[in-house]
Amino acid sequence: MAKLVKHEGNSIDRLSNLPDSIIHHILSLLPTKFAVRTSVLSTRWRFLSTSVSTLDFYDYENPSERFMNFVDRVLLFHNAACIKRFRLICGGFHGDVDAYRICGWISFVLRQCLQELYLEIQIGDPRGMLPLSLFRNKTLTKLELDVSKFVMTIPTKVCLPSLKSLHLDCLEFVDDDSVRRLFSSCPVLEDLFICSCLWRNVKELNISNPSLKRLTLNFFGDCGQLFHVVIDAPNLVYFKFYGTLVERYSFVNLHSLAKVDMRNLVNLEETLVNQDAATNFFNGISNIRSLYCNDDLLWPLSLCNKLVPVFRNLVHVEIRRKCLRQRSGLDELLESSISLKTLVIHNGAFGDLFWYRPEKVPSCLLSHFKVIEIYSFSDGRTFPHCLGLGEVKQMAATFTRGAHTINSIFSKPTIRKNCSKGSSCGDTRREPMKLEAEEVKKNSMGGQHDGSWWVPHDRTGIYYPKGQEKVMADVPAAAGKDAQINWFSHH
């Protein structure tokens, strides 16, 4: 170890005594323009930035020519044997960037055994930006492309034997075959993310890959000519879906699919979703164990009518966000989930701001059901856009009626500090609401209760069925003689 350098005041310069490998690692965590500036610190630091394995260029502010010259100089003097990561973010409102110079930069880093490539570019004419060598690279493991207005032309021969993660954002494909050719040429691909792409030239999106484990599809906006989505992935375990349903789905070999996360499935202003599309979609994911969705999912599920698939393996369901004005479809979901154990509800996502009791107790409540969690409700006066206390109690009565296996129902109001009385929770123009509960009593669990409503702080109300109660409290009349529900709160 070199002798520690002392400065005035007996302070010790420990940074200069770090080994080069540690300093290289520190510099690799910085944007390249800051890493280059460290060359003025000392003679020893002068050339360290030229051998870092990570290059990160970001520029939405400086003049384009200045930025491009800076990238040229960094790459010209770079002498590392391998480049692990190359990240380029440029374009925007402050001028344009030459697509052919970008192509030269990418070609250079690809020759340096590049492993990860991130491109986020907004330029007027992106043609010629991606070199053909990008699609024939043996070392690339992660590729993220976010290029507006870019029509992605896939060459006839594609070979990406090491690519495990592929993110495509705001791109446009030439035709159906180019999409299929790209995905099928990645034999070890595990993570595929497709977001906000244009589908004017694509009618069928075919994703067939035996190694794929995680898939995210975002179909927000106009799907163009796209009407058929094919997914053939025997090792797929996680599927996240955003946007609207297209006309037809073909799900093949999804035997390993365990978790599905679906959001903003339907735009209520549109009428494009039909019973056949909804039925076809849910039949394809009927083997899942966990389902996370907002209430936009429940409406198309109700379109399936008697054709709702049976979710034999589904044990966990989480519903969140806004309310619908149509029939919710919750009845169909519960009735078809014969093994359901846990149901989590956020923001009172049921129908027209109300909870409608089903005509009969769903079969899952009579066998496997264990826990329900309800978040964000109100007394019906302060927060009219949330489930009221009455609806929560009716819900609890429904879930405990005849359910001998249920353990507990957690009910937790979620109240923001900027919520004002008589206004929506997003209105910040009014003064914060004052707590209506003045007299607070402690129960045996240390909770707080005023006899009618809970003090709106962090707390959890829990219902226990008969035989498992811990604290006696109000019992809704709708609960029936076989269910005894207790409400209490604790910190």
Summary of the structure (lengths in Angstrom):
residues: 491
radius of gyration: 28.7
end to end distance: 53.2
largest distance: 84.3
contacts: 1509
relative contact order: 0.05
helix: 23%
strand: 25%
